[in-house]
């Protein structure tokens, strides 16, 4: 399930997309991306109330064939403008190197408009930490205005977090409404079938009530439990399992739609004319306006289509929607509208999709709808995983375990903790509301809110990244923003009927994410303000009686210059440290991926005699940090490479502490050192710098013994004696043992702080204690780990 991490495999598959891969991704995307929008016909017309609150007929909805035409016209134009024009044609063009979603748009703005507020971007040495592939555009008046107003930076971050919360909320609501709609269809079918076995109207009514009470919710809960249990198989396997179900479902509802168009109302396509939209708006009243909240559900899954981009490819998603999904959905909605226009109040539940299916094939529809409804939830679940993975890497979500389920597509991830949380919340809303209409109100609000965030961020991307005129950006914002605000107002009319649940979810997730981001930023600021220079260590060393002990010490820190406060605290109380020190920083950059050849920066801290190095490992927000065992061996190799290249490297960066060299690049002249992890070297044709060295045993537990050698190819130039000696000292230190230093911070609020700050820090402390350990600490042997506790007063 979690194959070995292979950046090279990822980069090759990402750059070379053949037609075979495109067709394969298109097939998988039908089961993952388009399940939500494909199952929307189950509840779009069905959630429009046919009667008012007191049982009377609604004043406008479903009163005549004309009103049905008007509602179908709204469905057609909403699906065309929002899903096709906005997302497929425009927004998908703004991918962040293959990644989508609100945080992908935010990361683009962070790089090209310098609006980042995240700790990984706010450092004292931006030119060193930033990946050289990240460039900024030429300054413009709009870009300078945004850069100079700090409030706009906070607004963009909150917008990105708000959009992420809406997507997560949709991931909770979608499984509930999809599965409950299908199980309600099963209940109606069983009720209809029971009428054939009972002639008494009272008996029929009683049976219908029993079915309504005991069938929809239990079946929905069982399907939800099965759906979330399958998530650990990963996007690829789930896509192959689910795609045939959605394909059969689409063919079925498309065929039923065509049948209803021919037999009920062949003129239904006249309603495509925008004249019917104008008539609906002209005769609007409060009740009919609120029904637009149900019409909005026809584009449910459009935002997930953008957020799921990292799991597939832009070409496959576009091709599948335009050639297959969009035409069939139009056929389905047109057929359902045609059926409704000829059967107004003639049969019970006339506005539900179930009623429009001919009786001879109704049992097939019931089975397919149950399967498709479960699959339809997959789009938002997968999108939630992608969004949270991006938030996690950029320091805006508590640490959770992320599993990469594919070694060919980098964006395919599974997050177990989030999966079970989504399941619990979905089950809670299904059991608590047990009403499709109430859940639909909340889902509609989540959909339109997420779309509004995308519209706002996309308008900035158009102006600041694509460098189009402000007029074009404003036109995009006004056109799509006006449509979405119209739907938002319709959803707000139903706020008290169920949409309030979304606000509860928003408060839960947004507060947690803001508290985590705030606490992370305050810890980073404390580290920056309290770091000490190497001069402090060298000048204070003699007075403290500091001694150097054999071995290598890895000090993991968030800062990229100076000595972290926790290590100076350690030295002050225990004046000793290792013969070789390596300050290691992991930095997540606002790009999806950093090529392995540009990932590592190595430099010295102080003079050569100190034998203190700094390593900065840079990762994209869709990548994971390597396991520490692999990382330890790689760092030793990289430091060896740095030592050999230090005096003649032409590509280096200047920091406050000296030059830093990008290491790990494919060697052009054979200068790079080669590590040998093997006990046998008799047949090795390289020139050995040093005899093989066994690694030390960590603690009393038996471990696999490794051998590390540095060698040079025979074609390499002759190595200077000073370089050879320093490499030998590095190997000797590695043989003596390795220790890992981690800071264990405890946040405390300064006296006199306001209530909001106290609340955010309190939430952060709770989340920090209950979240996963930092990635680097997960595989460090306890015998080699040194945790230094320190109180951070913020």
CORFEN-V688229 format. One record per helix or strand. SS is the DSSP state (hx for helix, st for strand). FROM is the first residue (numbers start at 1). TO is the last residue. Records with the same first field share a line. If there is no record, write none. Layout:
SS: FROM-TO ; FROM-TO
This chain:
hx: 7-15 ; 19-32 ; 35-42 ; 65-94 ; 102-113 ; 126-129 ; 141-148 ; 150-197 ; 201-214 ; 216-263 ; 266-272 ; 275-282 ; 286-290 ; 292-299 ; 302-311 ; 314-342 ; 353-356 ; 359-376 ; 378-393 ; 416-433 ; 436-464 ; 470-492 ; 495-497 ; 500-530 ; 534-544 ; 565-573 ; 596-598 ; 608-610 ; 628-645 ; 721-736 ; 755-770 ; 775-777 ; 782-784
st: 51-51 ; 57-57 ; 96-96 ; 99-99 ; 403-404 ; 413-414 ; 532-532 ; 547-556 ; 563-563 ; 576-589 ; 600-604 ; 612-620 ; 652-655 ; 658-663 ; 674-676 ; 687-688 ; 693-694 ; 707-712 ; 738-748 ; 785-793
